[in-house]
Amino acid sequence: MSVSPETGARAAPGWETLPVIRYPRPLVHGDVVAVPAPSAGVEPRHAARLDVAVASLRARGWQVRVGDLVRGEGVASGPAPARAAEITGFLTDPDVRAVVPPWGGEIAMDLLGLLDWDALGEDPTWCVGFSDISTLLLPLTLRTGVATLHGQNLMDTPYRVPSPLLPWTDVVIAPAGATLTQGAAQAYRGSGFDDYEVDPGVDRFTLDAPGGWTRVDAEGDVDVRGRLVGGCLETVSHLAGTPYGDVARFAATHAPEGLVVYVESAESHAADTTRRLLGLRYAGWFDAATAVLVGRTRGADLPGWTQHDAARHALGDLGVPVLVDVDCGHVPPHLSLVNGALAHVTHTAAGSSITQHLV
């Protein structure tokens, strides 16, 4: 059983007979991390923060290549063919071992029909991010069986992630077969955002509200296992029923033990969250679920209808645990969740945890 001194990760015995998920090899000193902009670019007012974020990767001993589109402006960093070519070039370059965009955006969905998914899966490379980036992460895992990492984007990387959560930079150095355990954040950022123009070097979250996950489908403890799949609700909900969001096929091919499905809303109000969750349910996304994790959100509650009500109404009678206020989205801090990893989720009065086996 191997142990990673950086992460405390341990190889997990007993999983050798499960279907294969392909994991990118762990990053080592001198490896190349690429920064494309498949969705939004970085405006000049945030250029100093970009420099700080790139420097934080170099301080870890990695080389960094910044794509030509990263400083693009507008709803997207450039035309769709150019964005597709940029991320394809990085993901198929044998020297590049991880790809992390600066942040999300709005229309990464326009790349899906332009990408050669088989080529992207040939030599697995860690692809990292959240928000609109999950529009690309989830199809890459569903279509190719390559693990992807739903975690901080590049502009969030300088932040110190509080224990018991892990930054993405710890996950990508974990050894093959590693076990990674995280827990619910003790506190989260209740309001506001850091101003990168005023303080581009900020590296500590203001965590000013008490954390913790809540079960909304029933009372009682939770102890379940399944392979992780999910992403940003506003973006991945549009993949349901398309060749890029075939969760049922992935479950049948890779997850006989079932799925732990996670979703997080960036900003949808409670009624829209309800609609989106029901749409995914009708598309069969939860048919193989052993649990559903719903991220904490700043999306508005409505009179008499909260975000908790949305999850309870849409998913509460699935017959599986539904946990809300999970630290997996737009409200910091962020869990690092590996699409395709075998997860063990527990939730009791004493606390909550998620353990991921990279097998």
Order of alpha helices (4+ residues) and beta strands (2+ residues): beta-alpha-beta-alpha-beta-alpha-beta-alpha-beta-alpha-beta-beta-beta-beta-beta-alpha-alpha-beta-alpha-beta-alpha-beta-beta-beta-beta
